[in-house]
């Protein structure tokens, strides 16, 4: 899931041009700090409100450029073919400036609405742009398939096509559904199949099979408690990032949001960062705001996000 790249790239570019050259300090990730942020907000939302407890130790932006307002570890990403020029022109500087220790592969490659790559195209992209980064000492995360049945098969086919040409240090994956136990079983199956550590770079309590039967706030609290506790206590789950730390979840159940519609951390966000025990959710957007026709959140459509935030940026620049 991601935003339309054309506009999002403008947001990343504005952040990049304003970036300082100070290197970031990476926290040592432990069982108590595996949590991360899938962060499409640039510097327009205060990321520091999510880092004060130490539970969140890293973030990514579905792209190669981070933000200037945090010292937690940034993990760059090559989203897909549309992002190659931006990635190749910025990744070396990003690695030097931030001290990043890992880079993520392509976003949901088996989905036509996402990076939309055949396994063979994925191999060509990996060997051209990601594998060479191993010489800089970074770890490489696999392309992250969606939780659809086609995702696991795509990854198997991709690894088969790679042969010995792809160094995959960990498997990245996404999962959207409503049953916490099935989520655990899904991770166990991926770990058993691929025999590598896992990064869950998107997951949430979202029903894509029936848009009218979404998780209630109470369901989401219980789902987050069970799944987050499972990953914290499972050694082969290295990192995870909930969807979503954004003001508008673009078709995903708005009750899954970690912030209000004005960008302030809400009670679910506080639960995620372990600031307090959440006994009831405070929805920032009414359930009626769910858009059933959109079968993907913001991360699936980089352009929509960029359009919104580029307007914000330009308005501030021109004022």
C-alpha positions in Angstrom: 0.0 0.0 0.0 1.4 3.4 -0.8 0.7 6.7 -2.4 0.9 7.9 -6.0 4.5 8.4 -6.7 4.3 11.4 -8.9 3.1 13.7 -6.1 4.7 12.0 -3.2 8.0 12.4 -4.9 7.6 16.1 -4.7 7.0 15.9 -1.0 10.1 13.8 -0.6 12.1 16.2 -2.8 11.1 19.2 -0.7 12.2 17.4 2.5 15.4 16.3 0.8 16.3 19.7 -0.3 15.8 21.0 3.2 17.7 18.2 4.8 20.6 18.8 7.1 23.8 16.8 6.7 23.8 15.7 10.3 23.9 11.9 10.7 21.1 10.3 12.6 21.5 8.2 15.7 20.2 4.6 15.3 18.7 3.0 18.3 19.5 -0.6 19.1 16.3 -2.5 18.4 15.3 -4.8 21.2 12.1 -6.8 21.9 10.8 -3.7 23.5 11.6 -1.4 20.6 10.7 -3.3 17.4 7.8 -0.9 16.6 8.2 1.4 13.7 6.2 4.0 11.8 5.0 3.7 8.2 5.2 7.5 7.7 3.8 9.3 4.7 3.6 12.7 6.5 6.9 14.3 5.8 7.7 17.0 8.3 4.1 18.2 8.3 3.1 16.1 11.2 5.1 15.9 14.5 6.8 12.4 14.4 8.4 13.1 17.8 5.1 12.5 19.6 5.5 8.8 18.7 9.1 8.4 19.8 9.0 9.7 23.4 8.6 6.3 25.1 11.4 4.5 23.2 9.0 1.9 21.9 9.3 3.2 18.3 12.9 3.0 17.1 12.6 3.3 13.3 10.4 4.5 10.4 10.1 4.3 6.7 8.4 6.5 4.1 7.8 4.1 1.1 10.8 5.9 -0.5 14.5 6.8 -0.3 14.1 10.1 1.6 13.3 10.6 5.3 12.3 13.5 7.5 14.4 16.1 9.3 12.6 16.1 12.6 13.6 12.8 14.3 16.7 10.9 15.2 15.2 7.5 15.1 16.5 5.2 12.4 15.3 5.7 8.9 14.9 2.7 6.5 14.9 3.7 2.8 12.9 1.9 0.3 12.8 1.3 -3.5 9.0 1.3 -4.0 9.0 0.2 -7.7 10.0 1.1 -11.2 8.4 4.5 -11.1 10.8 5.5 -8.3 14.1 4.3 -9.8 15.3 7.7 -10.8 14.7 9.2 -7.4 16.2 6.2 -5.6 19.4 6.1 -7.6 19.9 9.8 -7.4 19.5 10.0 -3.6 20.2 6.6 -2.0 24.0 7.0 -1.5 23.5 10.4 0.1 20.7 9.1 2.3 22.8 6.2 3.5 25.7 8.5 4.3 23.6 11.2 6.0 21.3 8.9 8.1 23.5 5.9 8.8 20.7 3.6 7.7 21.4 0.0 8.4 18.7 -1.6 6.1 17.0 -1.0 2.8 13.5 -2.3 1.9 12.6 -3.8 -1.5 9.6 -3.2 -3.7 6.0 -2.6 -2.5 3.5 -5.3 -3.1 4.9 -6.4 -6.4 2.2 -8.8 -7.3 -0.5 -6.2 -7.1 -1.4 -4.4 -10.3 -2.2 -1.2 -8.3 1.1 -1.2 -6.5 4.7 -1.8 -7.9 3.2 -4.4 -10.3 6.3 -6.5 -11.2 6.8 -10.0 -12.5 9.3 -12.0 -10.5 11.7 -11.6 -13.4 11.3 -7.9 -13.4 11.8 -7.9 -9.7 15.1 -9.7 -10.0 16.3 -7.3 -12.6 15.4 -4.3 -10.4 17.0 -5.9 -7.3 20.3 -6.8 -9.0 20.6 -3.4 -10.6 19.7 -1.2 -7.7 19.6 -3.0 -4.4 22.2 -5.8 -4.4 25.1 -3.3 -5.0 24.2 -1.6 -1.7 25.5 -4.7 0.1 29.0 -3.3 -0.4 28.0 -0.4 2.0 27.2 -2.8 4.8 23.4 -2.5 4.8 20.9 -5.3 5.2 18.4 -5.9 2.4 14.7 -6.7 2.9 12.8 -8.6 0.3 10.0 -7.1 -1.8 7.0 -6.9 0.5 4.0 -8.8 -0.9 0.4 -8.1 0.1 -1.4 -10.7 2.3 -3.3 -12.1 -0.7 -2.5 -15.7 -1.6 -0.6 -14.6 -4.6 1.9 -12.8 -2.4 3.7 -15.8 -1.0 3.8 -17.5 -4.4 5.3 -14.3 -6.0 8.0 -14.3 -3.4 8.8 -18.0 -4.0 9.0 -17.4 -7.7 11.1 -14.3 -7.3 13.6 -16.1 -5.0 13.7 -19.0 -7.5 14.4 -16.6 -10.4 17.1 -14.8 -8.3 19.2 -17.9 -7.9 22.4 -16.8 -6.1 22.1 -13.2 -7.3 20.0 -11.8 -4.5 21.1 -11.3 -0.9 17.9 -11.3 1.2 18.7 -10.7 4.8 15.0 -10.6 6.0 11.6 -11.0 4.5 9.2 -8.0 4.5 5.5 -8.6 4.3 2.0 -7.0 4.7 -1.1 -8.4 6.3 -4.7 -7.0 6.5 -7.5 -8.9 8.1 -9.4 -9.2 11.4 -8.3 -12.4 13.2 -5.2 -12.0 15.4 -4.6 -15.8 15.6 -4.6 -16.1 11.8 -2.1 -13.3 11.7 0.2 -15.2 14.0 -0.2 -18.4 11.9 0.5 -16.4 8.7 3.8 -15.2 10.2 4.7 -18.7 11.4 4.1 -20.0 7.9 6.2 -17.3 6.3 9.1 -17.9 8.7 8.9 -21.7 8.2 8.8 -21.3 4.4 11.5 -18.7 3.9 13.8 -19.4 6.9 14.7 -15.8 7.5 13.7 -13.1 10.0 10.5 -11.1 9.3 9.7 -7.5 9.1 5.9 -6.8 9.1 6.0 -3.4 7.4 2.2 -3.0 7.2 -0.5 -4.7 9.3 -3.8 -3.6 10.8 -7.3 -4.8 11.6 -9.0 -4.3 8.3 -11.6 -6.3 6.4 -11.0 -6.1 2.7 -13.5 -8.9 2.1 -16.5 -7.1 3.6 -16.2 -3.4 3.9 -19.3 -3.2 6.0 -18.0 -5.5 8.7 -15.0 -3.6 10.0 -13.3 -4.0 13.3 -14.8 -1.9 16.2 -12.6 0.2 18.3 -12.7 -2.5 21.0 -11.8 -5.1 18.4 -8.8 -3.1 17.2 -7.5 -2.6 20.8 -7.6 -6.4 21.4 -6.2 -7.1 17.9 -3.2 -4.8 18.5 -2.6 -6.1 22.0 -2.4 -9.7 20.8 -0.5 -9.2 17.6 2.0 -6.7 19.0 2.6 -8.8 22.0 3.2 -11.8 19.8 5.7 -10.0 17.7 7.5 -8.5 20.6 8.0 -11.9 22.1 9.0 -13.7 18.9 12.7 -13.6 18.2 12.4 -14.1 14.4 10.1 -11.0 14.1 12.7 -8.2 13.9 10.5 -5.2 13.3 7.0 -4.1 12.5 5.0 -1.0 11.5 1.2 -0.6 12.0 -1.0 1.0 9.4 -1.5 3.7 9.9 0.3 6.7 11.3 -1.5 9.2 9.1 -4.4 11.6 9.3 -6.5 9.9 6.6 -6.3 6.2 6.0 -7.7 6.4 2.5 -10.1 3.4 2.5 -8.7 1.5 5.5 -10.9 1.5 8.6 -10.3 5.0 10.1 -10.5 3.5 13.6 -7.1 2.0 12.8 -5.5 5.4 12.8 -2.8 6.2 15.3 -3.5 9.9 15.1 -6.5 12.3 14.9 -7.5 14.1 11.7 -5.4 17.0 12.8 -2.2 14.9 13.3 -2.2 14.5 17.0 -1.5 11.1 18.6 -4.7 9.5 19.8 -5.4 6.8 22.3 -4.6 3.9 19.9 -1.4 5.6 19.1 -0.5 5.8 22.8 -1.3 2.1 23.1 1.0 1.4 20.2 3.9 3.3 21.7 3.2 1.9 25.2 2.5 5.2 26.7 -0.6 4.1 28.4 -3.1 1.2 28.6 -6.0 1.9 26.2 -9.3 0.7 27.5 -11.5 2.5 24.9 -10.8 4.0 21.5 -11.5 7.6 20.7 -12.3 7.6 17.0 -11.1 10.7 15.2 -13.1 9.9 12.0 -16.6 8.4 12.0 -17.1 4.9 10.6 -19.2 6.3 7.9 -16.1 7.8 6.4 -14.9 4.4 5.3 -14.8 4.3 1.5 -15.6 0.7 0.4 -14.7 1.4 -3.2 -11.1 2.0 -2.3 -9.5 -1.3 -1.7 -6.2 0.2 -0.6 -5.0 2.8 1.9 -2.8 5.8 1.2 0.4 3.8 0.9 -1.2 2.1 -2.1 -1.6 5.4 -3.9 1.4 7.6 -3.5 0.1 10.3 -5.9 -3.0 11.1 -3.8 -1.0 11.7 -0.7 1.6 13.8 -2.6 -1.1 16.0 -4.1 -2.5 16.9 -0.7 0.8 17.6 1.0 2.5 19.2 -2.0 -0.4 21.8 -1.9 0.4 22.3 1.8 4.1 22.8 1.1 3.5 25.1 -1.8 1.0 27.2 0.1 3.5 27.7 2.9 6.3 28.4 0.4 4.3 31.1 -1.4 2.9 32.7 1.7 
